[in-house]
Amino acid sequence: MFQTFETTADPQFGAERVARLRAKLAELGVDGFLAPRADEFQGEYVPPSAERLSWLTGFTGSAGVALILKDEAVVFVDGRYTTQLKEQVDGAVFTGGDLVGEPPHKWLEKNGPNRLRLGVDPWLHTKAEIDKLAKTLSARGGELVMLETNPLDAIWDDRPAEPLGSVTIQQLDHAGELAVDKIARIAALVAEKGASAVALTDPSSVAWAFNIRGQDVPHTPHPLARAIIHASGEAEIFLDIRKTGIEARAYLAQMSLQKEPAAFAASLTSAASAGPVMLDPDLAPYALHLLIEASGGSVMAGDDPAKLPRALKNDAELAGSLKAHLQDGAAMVEFLAWLDAQAPDSLDEITAVKALEASRIRVGERMQNPLKDISFDTISGAGENAAIIHYRVTEPTNRKFRAGEMFLLDSGGQYINGTTDITRTIAIGEVPEEQKRFFTLVLKGMIAISMARFPKGTRGVDLDPLARIALWKAGADYGHGTGHGVGSYLSVHEGPQRISRAAMQELLPGMILSNEPGFYQPGAYGIRIENLIYVTEPEMIEGGDRPMLGFETLTFCPIDRRLILSHLLTREELLWLDAYHAETREKLLPLIEDEAAKTWLKRATARLG
């Protein structure tokens, strides 16, 4: 099994660990410390050795930061995790903060003490974050103190060892472009900008540029590695040699020098002696700025040059993604058919996760494209647990199914030809009419994004209201973005493409995004429907005056017809849904062997209109 169900942290230890941390801060001569849910690579998924926030507070979400002061401790999370935070941390020790509306620098501006000396680990924060904090503290006579070592590490007695996952080569038929050509493109951009080199600090960018994959962090197949690409075209990759076998080392030697991670600082300062070094202020750890400036070099701020190309999937990546999604859809259908045949009182959230994972493994073996990993911990929420947007089931929280409720299942797989992410909300018995109404409103939003056509220059922020308007008219909304970018056998959450209230990146052909509006009634139920889509090339619409981009759907799996109030759908929406179900049936039936599952699929994709 890829997913475990143990509780990874315990709120009962919060008081003791915060007390130990405060004692350590007093030794260091600082008044507080900022502990983000980040590692030295600024990734969303971090190895166990970097789960500092979870160890300190008990909070296991993928985004958050704890501010520990002498007399106060605040854990900041975004709207996905407000309910989860209340359940996971000790409310007598920590208060909750708003990571989006009032992040730490804004909170300190209103609530922080004067002359505060706040300690930070410069490897765990970007320059953009550091600049905001420094400005706030300076205005109140305070100071941001760069700590040489992380005080949490000093008190974390049983901290796990750093990972040594093996590195594999992503072959050309999946990558679609040779690594030497990618590196040459990046080097040409560096030269054009007038820099001596660029430091790639995002492991996904390193994995993409060098066509390699790794096993260092849960569910995201990139190695924890950095790279320096010089304007001359030379490349250095900083990767523990214990992660690379003979084949991977020989492959990397064709395009780069492989060096140990400890050599990175010296190579970075050497590159800085030849001219400015490009760093992405939103991705690179602030420690790199300190290293370059201490050596007398200079930093050129600029976007990670692999970030946008990585988001623009080529034909091989899109074709691979479609194949992965069809395989994943077949696994979902076999699972859903099995689920429907069970008595509700025989099911619980963990049983469902195990059954779905087994289905993905079984179908992967049958289709000779094995499931490499799940793409994130499956969100398996029955009843009120579905209202926790990023709920993660554990043995203590595992809930039995009950007839008359909904079950929310958000899951995905990592396959060598693509990364999947799908959410389906499923009726367990006869569900109340009010829940069906909100399910249908959410569905209207998902269909609106699926059918959207838009001119060049359109951003995610421009499309986001399409997914919400039906809910807004009903006086409702949801506290997360409508869509995130998705990688190609890489991170299930990829930038810069998004669909949200703050998504300013232009949507370009080849970008893969999720389409996942929702609605959540805390303590009662939750609804989310999610497909992955990609941006298509612009084309003229008959009678129009300019080419329009649109979306093509990658995910094929039935949407629960039992939860749809068809009278709330427009004729156009009904036609889209019936066409989607017809295509789902046509594409998936040949991939399913079990006769009962085939019968279930035909019934689940019958016409509504």
C-alpha positions as CSV (number, residue, x, y, z in Angstrom):
1,M,0.0,0.0,0.0
2,F,1.2,3.5,-0.8
3,Q,-0.9,5.3,1.8
4,T,-0.5,4.9,5.5
5,F,-3.2,5.8,8.1
6,E,-1.2,6.4,11.2
7,T,-1.4,9.9,12.8
8,T,2.0,11.4,12.0
9,A,1.9,14.0,14.8
10,D,0.1,14.4,18.1
11,P,-1.4,17.6,19.5
12,Q,-0.7,16.5,23.1
13,F,3.0,17.1,22.6
14,G,2.5,20.7,21.5
15,A,2.8,22.4,24.9
16,E,6.0,20.5,25.8
17,R,7.7,21.1,22.5
18,V,6.8,24.8,22.3
19,A,8.2,25.2,25.8
20,R,11.5,23.5,24.7
21,L,11.6,25.7,21.6
22,R,11.1,28.9,23.6
23,A,14.0,27.8,25.9
24,K,16.2,27.3,22.8
25,L,15.2,30.7,21.4
26,A,16.2,32.4,24.6
27,E,19.6,30.7,24.3
28,L,19.9,32.2,20.8
29,G,18.9,35.7,22.0
30,V,15.7,35.9,19.9
31,D,12.2,36.6,20.9
32,G,10.4,34.3,18.5
33,F,10.7,32.0,15.5
34,L,8.8,31.3,12.3
35,A,8.4,27.6,11.5
36,P,7.0,27.1,8.0
37,R,5.7,23.9,6.4
38,A,8.6,24.0,4.0
39,D,11.9,22.3,3.4
40,E,15.2,23.6,2.0
41,F,13.8,23.1,-1.5
42,Q,10.6,25.0,-0.9
43,G,8.5,22.1,-2.0
44,E,4.8,21.3,-1.2
45,Y,5.6,17.7,-0.3
46,V,8.5,17.3,2.1
47,P,10.4,14.3,3.4
48,P,9.8,13.2,7.0
49,S,13.0,14.8,8.0
50,A,11.5,18.2,7.1
51,E,8.1,17.8,8.8
52,R,9.0,20.4,11.4
53,L,5.6,22.1,11.5
54,S,3.8,18.8,12.0
55,W,6.2,17.7,14.7
56,L,5.8,20.9,16.6
57,T,2.1,21.5,16.3
58,G,0.3,18.3,15.2
59,F,-1.0,20.0,12.0
60,T,-0.4,17.7,9.0
61,G,-1.7,19.9,6.1
62,S,0.5,20.8,3.1
63,A,0.5,24.6,3.7
64,G,1.0,26.5,6.9
65,V,3.4,28.3,9.2
66,A,3.7,28.6,13.0
67,L,4.8,31.8,14.7
68,I,6.2,31.1,18.1
69,L,6.6,34.2,20.4
70,K,7.3,34.4,24.1
71,D,3.7,34.5,25.1
72,E,1.8,33.5,22.0
73,A,1.8,30.8,19.3
74,V,-0.2,31.1,16.1
75,V,-0.6,28.6,13.3
76,F,-1.5,30.2,10.0
77,V,-3.3,28.1,7.4
78,D,-5.5,28.8,4.3
79,G,-9.2,28.1,3.8
80,R,-8.6,24.5,2.9
81,Y,-7.4,23.7,6.4
82,T,-9.3,25.8,8.9
83,T,-11.5,22.8,10.1
84,Q,-8.5,20.4,10.1
85,L,-6.4,22.9,12.1
86,K,-9.0,23.0,14.9
87,E,-9.0,19.2,15.1
88,Q,-5.3,18.6,15.0
89,V,-3.7,21.2,17.2
90,D,-4.0,22.0,20.9
91,G,-6.2,25.0,21.2
92,A,-4.8,25.8,24.6
93,V,-1.4,26.3,23.1
94,F,-2.0,27.6,19.6
95,T,-4.5,30.0,18.0
96,G,-5.4,29.9,14.4
97,G,-4.3,32.5,11.8
98,D,-5.3,33.3,8.2
99,L,-2.4,32.4,5.9
100,V,-4.0,34.3,2.9
101,G,-5.9,37.2,4.4
102,E,-3.5,38.0,7.2
103,P,-0.2,36.1,6.8
104,P,2.6,36.4,9.5
105,H,4.0,39.7,8.2
106,K,0.5,41.4,8.3
107,W,-0.3,39.8,11.6
108,L,2.9,41.1,13.2
109,E,2.1,44.5,11.7
110,K,-1.2,44.6,13.8
111,N,-0.4,42.4,16.8
112,G,3.4,42.0,17.1
113,P,5.3,43.5,20.0
114,N,7.7,46.4,19.3
115,R,11.4,45.8,19.0
116,L,10.8,42.1,18.3
117,R,13.9,40.0,17.3
118,L,12.4,37.3,15.2
119,G,14.5,34.3,14.2
120,V,14.2,32.6,10.9
121,D,16.0,29.7,9.1
122,P,17.0,31.4,5.8
123,W,16.8,28.0,4.0
124,L,13.1,27.7,4.7
125,H,12.0,31.1,3.3
126,T,12.1,32.9,0.0
127,K,13.4,36.4,-0.6
128,A,9.9,37.6,-1.2
129,E,8.8,36.3,2.3
130,I,11.9,37.7,4.0
131,D,11.5,41.2,2.5
132,K,7.9,41.4,3.8
133,L,8.9,40.3,7.3
134,A,11.9,42.6,7.4
135,K,9.9,45.6,6.4
136,T,7.2,44.9,9.0
137,L,9.7,44.4,11.8
138,S,11.8,47.4,10.9
139,A,8.8,49.7,11.0
140,R,8.3,48.6,14.7
141,G,11.9,48.9,15.7
142,G,12.4,45.1,15.4
143,E,14.9,42.9,13.6
144,L,14.8,39.7,11.5
145,V,17.6,37.5,12.7
146,M,19.1,34.9,10.3
147,L,19.8,31.8,12.3
148,E,22.8,29.6,11.3
149,T,21.0,26.4,12.4
150,N,17.3,25.6,12.8
151,P,16.4,25.6,16.5
152,L,13.7,23.0,15.9
153,D,16.3,20.5,14.7
154,A,18.2,21.0,17.9
155,I,15.3,19.8,20.0
156,W,13.9,17.1,17.6
157,D,15.6,14.1,19.2
158,D,14.3,11.4,16.9
159,R,14.4,13.4,13.6
160,P,14.4,11.0,10.6
161,A,17.4,10.8,8.3
162,E,17.4,12.7,5.0
163,P,16.0,10.6,2.1
164,L,18.1,8.7,-0.4
165,G,15.5,7.7,-3.1
166,S,16.9,6.3,-6.3
167,V,16.9,8.3,-9.5
168,T,15.5,7.0,-12.8
169,I,15.6,8.4,-16.3
170,Q,12.4,9.7,-17.9
171,Q,12.7,8.3,-21.4
172,L,12.2,10.5,-24.5
173,D,8.9,8.8,-25.5
174,H,7.4,10.2,-22.3
175,A,9.4,13.4,-22.0
176,G,9.0,14.5,-25.6
177,E,12.2,16.5,-25.6
178,L,15.9,15.6,-25.0
179,A,17.4,17.0,-21.8
180,V,20.4,18.4,-23.7
181,D,17.9,20.5,-25.7
182,K,16.1,21.7,-22.6
183,I,19.4,22.7,-21.0
184,A,20.5,24.5,-24.1
185,R,17.2,26.5,-24.2
186,I,17.7,27.5,-20.6
187,A,21.3,28.5,-21.1
188,A,20.4,30.6,-24.1
189,L,17.8,32.5,-22.0
190,V,20.4,33.0,-19.3
191,A,22.8,34.5,-21.8
192,E,20.1,36.7,-23.3
193,K,19.3,38.1,-19.8
194,G,23.0,38.9,-19.3
195,A,23.5,36.6,-16.3
196,S,26.4,34.2,-15.8
197,A,24.2,31.4,-14.7
198,V,20.8,30.4,-13.2
199,A,20.3,28.3,-10.1
200,L,17.4,25.8,-10.4
201,T,16.3,25.3,-6.9
202,D,12.9,23.7,-7.5
203,P,13.4,19.9,-7.7
204,S,10.6,19.6,-10.2
205,S,12.4,22.0,-12.5
206,V,15.6,20.0,-12.1
207,A,13.7,16.7,-12.8
208,W,12.1,18.3,-15.9
209,A,15.2,19.9,-17.3
210,F,17.4,16.7,-16.9
211,N,14.6,14.2,-17.7
212,I,15.0,12.4,-14.4
213,R,12.6,11.3,-11.7
214,G,13.2,10.4,-8.0
215,Q,11.8,9.0,-4.8
216,D,12.8,11.4,-2.1
217,V,9.4,12.8,-1.1
218,P,6.0,11.2,-0.7
219,H,3.9,11.0,-3.9
220,T,6.0,13.4,-6.0
221,P,8.6,11.7,-8.2
222,H,11.4,14.2,-8.2
223,P,14.8,13.9,-6.5
224,L,15.7,16.6,-3.9
225,A,18.4,18.2,-6.1
226,R,19.6,21.6,-7.3
227,A,21.3,22.6,-10.5
228,I,23.3,25.4,-11.9
229,I,23.1,26.1,-15.7
230,H,25.6,28.5,-17.0
231,A,25.2,30.9,-19.9
232,S,28.0,29.0,-21.7
233,G,25.8,25.9,-21.7
234,E,27.6,24.0,-19.0
235,A,25.4,22.4,-16.4
236,E,26.0,21.1,-12.9
237,I,23.6,19.0,-10.9
238,F,23.9,18.6,-7.2
239,L,22.7,15.1,-6.3
240,D,23.9,12.7,-3.7
241,I,25.8,10.0,-5.6
242,R,24.1,7.3,-3.5
243,K,20.8,8.1,-5.3
244,T,22.2,7.4,-8.8
245,G,23.1,4.0,-10.1
246,I,25.6,3.3,-13.0
247,E,23.0,4.0,-15.7
248,A,21.8,7.2,-14.2
249,R,25.3,8.5,-13.6
250,A,26.4,7.7,-17.2
251,Y,23.2,9.4,-18.5
252,L,23.8,12.6,-16.4
253,A,27.5,12.7,-17.4
254,Q,26.4,13.3,-21.1
255,M,25.1,16.7,-20.2
256,S,26.4,17.8,-16.8
257,L,28.8,17.4,-13.9
258,Q,27.2,15.5,-11.1
259,K,28.4,16.9,-7.7
260,E,27.5,16.3,-4.1
261,P,25.0,18.6,-2.5
262,A,27.7,20.0,-0.2
263,A,29.5,21.4,-3.2
264,F,26.6,23.6,-4.2
265,A,27.6,26.7,-2.1
266,A,31.1,26.8,-3.6
267,S,29.8,26.3,-7.2
268,L,27.2,29.0,-6.7
269,T,29.7,31.6,-5.4
270,S,32.1,30.6,-8.2
271,A,29.3,31.3,-10.8
272,A,28.6,34.6,-9.0
273,S,32.3,35.7,-9.5
274,A,31.6,35.6,-13.3
275,G,28.5,37.8,-13.2
276,P,25.0,38.0,-11.8
277,V,23.3,34.7,-10.9
278,M,19.6,34.4,-11.7
279,L,17.3,33.3,-8.8
280,D,13.6,33.1,-8.6
281,P,12.6,35.3,-5.6
282,D,9.4,33.2,-5.1
283,L,11.2,29.8,-5.1
284,A,14.8,30.2,-4.1
285,P,15.7,29.9,-0.4
286,Y,16.9,33.3,1.0
287,A,20.1,31.5,2.1
288,L,21.3,31.5,-1.5
289,H,21.0,35.3,-1.7
290,L,23.1,35.5,1.5
291,L,25.7,33.2,0.0
292,I,26.1,35.2,-3.2
293,E,26.1,38.6,-1.5
294,A,28.7,37.4,1.1
295,S,31.0,36.4,-1.8
296,G,30.7,39.8,-3.4
297,G,28.5,38.6,-6.2
298,S,25.0,39.9,-7.2
299,V,21.6,38.3,-7.7
300,M,19.5,38.9,-10.8
301,A,15.8,38.3,-9.9
302,G,13.9,36.3,-12.5
303,D,11.4,33.6,-12.9
304,D,12.6,30.0,-12.8
305,P,13.3,29.5,-16.6
306,A,12.0,25.9,-16.4
307,K,8.7,26.8,-14.7
308,L,6.7,27.9,-17.7
309,P,8.2,25.5,-20.3
310,R,7.4,22.7,-17.8
311,A,3.8,23.8,-17.7
312,L,3.4,23.8,-21.5
313,K,3.1,20.1,-22.2
314,N,4.3,18.8,-25.5
315,D,2.5,16.3,-27.7
316,A,4.2,13.3,-26.1
317,E,3.3,14.5,-22.6
318,L,-0.3,15.2,-23.5
319,A,-0.7,11.8,-25.3
320,G,0.8,10.1,-22.3
321,S,-1.4,11.9,-19.9
322,L,-4.5,10.9,-21.8
323,K,-3.5,7.2,-21.7
324,A,-2.8,7.5,-18.0
325,H,-6.2,9.0,-17.4
326,L,-8.0,6.4,-19.4
327,Q,-6.3,3.7,-17.4
328,D,-7.0,5.5,-14.2
329,G,-10.6,5.9,-15.3
330,A,-11.0,2.2,-15.7
331,A,-9.6,1.6,-12.2
332,M,-12.1,4.2,-10.8
333,V,-15.0,2.5,-12.6
334,E,-14.0,-0.9,-11.2
335,F,-13.8,0.6,-7.8
336,L,-17.1,2.5,-8.0
337,A,-18.9,-0.6,-9.2
338,W,-17.5,-2.6,-6.3
339,L,-18.4,0.3,-3.9
340,D,-22.0,0.4,-5.1
341,A,-22.4,-3.4,-4.5
342,Q,-21.5,-3.1,-0.8
343,A,-23.8,-2.6,2.1
344,P,-23.0,0.8,3.6
345,D,-22.5,-0.5,7.1
346,S,-19.7,-2.8,5.8
347,L,-17.7,0.2,4.6
348,D,-15.4,2.8,6.2
349,E,-13.1,5.5,4.8
350,I,-9.9,3.3,5.1
351,T,-11.6,0.3,3.5
352,A,-12.5,2.6,0.5
353,V,-8.9,3.9,0.2
354,K,-7.4,0.4,0.2
355,A,-9.9,-0.9,-2.3
356,L,-9.3,2.0,-4.7
357,E,-5.5,1.6,-4.4
358,A,-5.8,-2.1,-5.1
359,S,-7.9,-1.3,-8.2
360,R,-5.3,1.1,-9.5
361,I,-2.6,-1.5,-8.9
362,R,-4.6,-4.3,-10.5
363,V,-5.5,-2.3,-13.6
364,G,-1.9,-1.0,-13.9
365,E,-0.6,-4.6,-13.9
366,R,-3.2,-5.7,-16.5
367,M,-2.4,-2.7,-18.8
368,Q,1.4,-3.1,-18.2
369,N,1.7,0.5,-17.0
370,P,2.1,0.0,-13.2
371,L,1.0,2.5,-10.6
372,K,4.2,4.0,-9.4
373,D,2.6,5.8,-6.4
374,I,-0.5,7.7,-5.5
375,S,-0.2,11.4,-6.4
376,F,-1.2,12.5,-2.9
377,D,-2.8,11.1,0.2
378,T,-6.3,10.1,-0.8
379,I,-9.0,12.3,0.7
380,S,-11.7,9.8,1.7
381,G,-14.4,11.6,3.6
382,A,-17.7,10.2,4.6
383,G,-20.5,12.4,6.0
384,E,-19.2,15.3,7.9
385,N,-15.6,14.4,7.3
386,A,-16.1,15.4,3.6
387,A,-16.5,19.0,4.8
388,I,-12.8,19.0,5.8
389,I,-11.4,20.2,2.5
390,H,-8.1,18.4,2.7
391,Y,-9.1,15.7,5.1
392,R,-6.7,12.8,5.6
393,V,-8.1,9.7,7.2
394,T,-6.2,8.0,10.0
395,E,-7.0,5.1,12.2
396,P,-8.4,7.4,15.0
397,T,-10.6,9.4,12.5
398,N,-11.8,6.5,10.3
399,R,-15.5,6.8,9.9
400,K,-18.1,4.2,9.0
401,F,-20.4,4.8,6.0
402,R,-24.1,5.5,6.7
403,A,-27.0,5.3,4.3
404,G,-28.4,8.7,3.4
405,E,-25.0,10.5,3.3
406,M,-22.5,11.5,0.7
407,F,-18.9,10.2,0.3
408,L,-16.2,12.5,-1.1
409,L,-13.2,10.7,-2.7
410,D,-10.3,12.8,-4.0
411,S,-7.5,10.7,-5.3
412,G,-4.8,10.3,-8.0
413,G,-2.1,8.2,-9.4
414,Q,1.4,8.6,-10.5
415,Y,2.2,6.7,-13.8
416,I,5.3,7.0,-15.8
417,N,3.2,8.6,-18.6
418,G,1.2,11.0,-16.5
419,T,-0.1,12.3,-13.2
420,T,-3.9,12.0,-12.4
421,D,-6.2,13.8,-9.9
422,I,-9.9,13.1,-9.7
423,T,-12.7,13.8,-7.2
424,R,-16.1,12.2,-7.2
425,T,-18.8,12.7,-4.6
426,I,-20.9,9.6,-4.3
427,A,-24.4,9.0,-2.9
428,I,-24.6,6.3,-0.2
429,G,-28.3,5.5,-0.3
430,E,-30.9,8.2,-0.7
431,V,-29.4,11.6,-0.1
432,P,-31.5,14.6,1.1
433,E,-32.8,17.0,-1.6
434,E,-30.9,20.0,-0.2
435,Q,-27.6,18.1,-0.7
436,K,-28.5,17.2,-4.2
437,R,-29.3,20.8,-4.9
438,F,-25.8,21.9,-3.9
439,F,-24.3,19.0,-5.8
440,T,-26.0,20.2,-8.9
441,L,-24.9,23.8,-8.4
442,V,-21.3,22.6,-8.0
443,L,-21.7,20.5,-11.2
444,K,-22.9,23.6,-13.1
445,G,-19.7,25.3,-12.2
446,M,-17.6,22.4,-13.3
447,I,-19.4,22.2,-16.6
448,A,-19.0,26.0,-17.1
449,I,-15.2,25.7,-16.9
450,S,-15.3,22.6,-19.2
451,M,-17.2,24.5,-21.9
452,A,-15.4,27.8,-21.6
453,R,-13.9,29.5,-24.7
454,F,-11.7,32.5,-24.2
455,P,-9.3,34.8,-26.1
456,K,-5.6,34.9,-25.9
457,G,-4.5,36.8,-22.7
458,T,-7.1,35.2,-20.5
459,R,-5.9,34.4,-17.0
460,G,-7.1,32.0,-14.4
461,V,-8.6,34.8,-12.4
462,D,-10.8,35.7,-15.3
463,L,-12.4,32.3,-15.5
464,D,-12.7,31.6,-11.8
465,P,-16.2,33.3,-11.5
466,L,-17.6,30.9,-14.1
467,A,-17.2,28.0,-11.6
468,R,-18.8,30.0,-8.7
469,I,-21.7,31.9,-10.2
470,A,-24.3,29.2,-9.7
471,L,-23.3,28.9,-6.0
472,W,-23.1,32.7,-5.6
473,K,-26.7,33.1,-6.8
474,A,-27.6,30.6,-4.0
475,G,-25.7,32.6,-1.5
476,A,-22.8,30.1,-1.2
477,D,-19.1,29.7,-2.1
478,Y,-16.1,27.6,-1.5
479,G,-12.8,28.5,0.2
480,H,-10.3,27.1,-2.2
481,G,-9.1,27.8,-5.8
482,T,-11.0,26.3,-8.7
483,G,-8.0,24.7,-10.4
484,H,-4.3,24.1,-10.0
485,G,-1.7,23.1,-12.5
486,V,-0.6,19.4,-12.8
487,G,2.8,18.0,-13.8
488,S,3.7,15.3,-16.2
489,Y,4.7,12.4,-13.9
490,L,5.7,15.2,-11.5
491,S,3.9,17.2,-8.8
492,V,0.1,17.0,-8.8
493,H,0.2,20.7,-7.8
494,E,2.2,22.7,-10.4
495,G,2.6,26.3,-11.2
496,P,2.4,28.9,-12.7
497,Q,-1.1,28.0,-14.1
498,R,-4.1,28.1,-11.8
499,I,-7.8,29.0,-11.9
500,S,-8.5,31.1,-8.8
501,R,-9.2,34.6,-7.5
502,A,-5.5,35.4,-7.6
503,A,-4.3,33.5,-10.7
504,M,-2.6,36.1,-12.9
505,Q,-0.8,33.7,-15.2
506,E,-2.1,33.7,-18.8
507,L,-3.5,30.4,-19.8
508,L,-1.5,28.9,-22.7
509,P,-2.0,25.8,-24.9
510,G,-0.7,22.6,-23.4
511,M,-1.2,23.6,-19.7
512,I,-2.9,21.0,-17.6
513,L,-5.2,22.2,-14.9
514,S,-7.7,20.7,-12.5
515,N,-11.4,21.8,-12.6
516,E,-12.8,21.3,-9.1
517,P,-15.4,23.6,-7.6
518,G,-17.0,22.5,-4.4
519,F,-19.3,23.2,-1.5
520,Y,-18.8,22.4,2.2
521,Q,-21.1,22.5,5.1
522,P,-18.9,22.1,8.2
523,G,-20.1,19.3,10.5
524,A,-22.5,18.0,7.9
525,Y,-21.2,17.2,4.4
526,G,-18.9,18.2,1.6
527,I,-19.1,18.2,-2.2
528,R,-16.4,18.4,-4.9
529,I,-16.4,17.3,-8.5
530,E,-13.0,17.3,-10.3
531,N,-11.7,16.5,-13.7
532,L,-8.3,17.4,-15.2
533,I,-8.4,19.5,-18.4
534,Y,-5.8,21.0,-20.7
535,V,-5.7,24.2,-22.7
536,T,-6.2,23.7,-26.5
537,E,-4.8,25.7,-29.4
538,P,-6.8,28.7,-30.4
539,E,-9.3,28.3,-33.2
540,M,-12.0,30.3,-34.9
541,I,-15.6,29.9,-33.9
542,E,-18.0,30.2,-36.8
543,G,-19.3,33.8,-36.9
544,G,-16.6,35.0,-34.5
545,D,-14.0,37.7,-35.0
546,R,-10.9,36.2,-33.3
547,P,-9.5,32.7,-32.4
548,M,-10.5,31.2,-29.1
549,L,-8.7,28.9,-26.8
550,G,-10.6,26.3,-24.8
551,F,-10.3,23.2,-22.7
552,E,-10.1,19.5,-23.5
553,T,-11.0,17.0,-20.8
554,L,-8.5,14.4,-19.8
555,T,-10.5,12.7,-17.0
556,F,-13.2,10.1,-17.9
557,C,-15.3,8.7,-15.1
558,P,-19.0,8.8,-14.4
559,I,-20.5,11.7,-12.3
560,D,-23.1,10.3,-9.9
561,R,-26.4,10.8,-11.7
562,R,-28.3,10.0,-8.4
563,L,-27.1,13.4,-7.0
564,I,-28.2,15.5,-10.0
565,L,-31.4,17.5,-10.1
566,S,-31.7,17.7,-13.8
567,H,-34.3,20.5,-13.7
568,L,-31.6,22.8,-12.4
569,L,-29.4,22.2,-15.5
570,T,-29.8,24.2,-18.7
571,R,-30.3,22.4,-21.9
572,E,-26.7,23.2,-22.9
573,E,-25.4,21.7,-19.6
574,L,-27.5,18.6,-20.0
575,L,-26.2,18.1,-23.5
576,W,-22.6,18.5,-22.2
577,L,-23.2,16.0,-19.4
578,D,-24.8,13.4,-21.7
579,A,-22.0,13.8,-24.3
580,Y,-19.4,13.4,-21.5
581,H,-21.0,10.3,-20.2
582,A,-21.3,8.8,-23.7
583,E,-17.6,9.5,-24.3
584,T,-16.7,8.0,-20.9
585,R,-18.6,4.8,-21.8
586,E,-17.1,4.6,-25.2
587,K,-13.5,5.1,-24.0
588,L,-13.6,2.9,-20.9
589,L,-15.7,-0.1,-21.8
590,P,-12.9,-1.7,-23.8
591,L,-10.5,-1.3,-20.9
592,I,-12.7,-3.1,-18.3
593,E,-12.7,-6.9,-18.0
594,D,-15.2,-7.4,-15.2
595,E,-18.7,-7.9,-16.5
596,A,-20.4,-6.5,-13.4
597,A,-18.3,-3.3,-13.8
598,K,-19.2,-3.0,-17.4
599,T,-22.9,-3.3,-16.5
600,W,-22.4,-0.7,-13.8
601,L,-20.7,1.7,-16.3
602,K,-23.5,1.5,-18.8
603,R,-26.0,2.3,-16.1
604,A,-23.9,5.1,-14.6
605,T,-23.5,6.8,-18.0
606,A,-27.1,6.6,-19.2
607,R,-28.7,9.8,-20.6
608,L,-30.2,12.4,-18.3
609,G,-31.5,14.8,-21.0
